[in-house]
Every structure is written in C-alpha cells, then in structure tokens.
Amino acid sequence: MDDFAGPTPQDQVSLYLEALELNMDPDQFRVLGALLQGAGQLYDSGMEQVDTAVDEEDEEFLTEDVMEEFLVIVGMLTTGRMDQQVVDIGGGITTVVTQDVATDPARMRELRTWAAEQRGLRDAEDDAGPDR
C-alpha cells in the first residue's frame, strides 16, 4: 500500500504562488500578498471583517486579475482543491466554484438567483437605515 500523502492545501498554494510570482507583475503580486495577509488575519482571529483595503498608491494594481487570483487562492485553502473556476454570479460579484458547478446551467442559475436575493435583502436593510 502506498503511504504517500498528497500535498496539503498550503503546499498547493505555495506552489501556485511561486508560479504566480514568476508570471505576475511584481506590484500586482505585492498587492495580492497584502490581500492574502488580510484574509489570514480574518481566519486567525475569527473576526467577521478585516480591512483589506490597499494603500492609495497601490489601488491601480488591484485589478480584476488580482482579485480573481485572490479568490482562487482562498478557494484552494478552504477546499483543498485546485480545480475551481472563478464565475460571475451577477451584480459585479464573482465567486469560486468547482468545475462541475461552473458547467451546470441549473446550478449556476440557482447561485445567481440566491445572490440576487441576498443583494435584495441587503439593499432593503440599507434603505431601512440605522433606525430599524
């Protein structure tokens, strides 16, 4: 019997980051690192929200590609899988799903409907204001 344990999610991310560093603009890679550091603080502290805003001089490097890579890496860390795909679920919101979900029109429709419902609830809460 083979006792080989596959790579951990952290190992997968380390390899992925090494490849990204070779192929990504250095400033974009630095901003991606800052986003990942903020996400790590969130995970480590159990906080509900961490300020992952980048410095004003770095905003130009916070591109859609950087955000997609961020989603891929967080997806790898949380699922241990590398076969995810970044998808748009409407309203400018992107998320990471498995390849099976990404290619299933019914499941994607369900996700987009759920996302629209959640946006509607948030909008209603925002409209109600702080005096609810």
Secondary structure as UniProt FT lines:
FT   HELIX           9..23
FT   HELIX           26..45
FT   HELIX           56..61
FT   HELIX           64..79
FT   STRAND          84..88
FT   TURN            91..92
FT   STRAND          94..98
FT   HELIX           99..102
FT   HELIX           105..128
FT   TURN            130..131
//
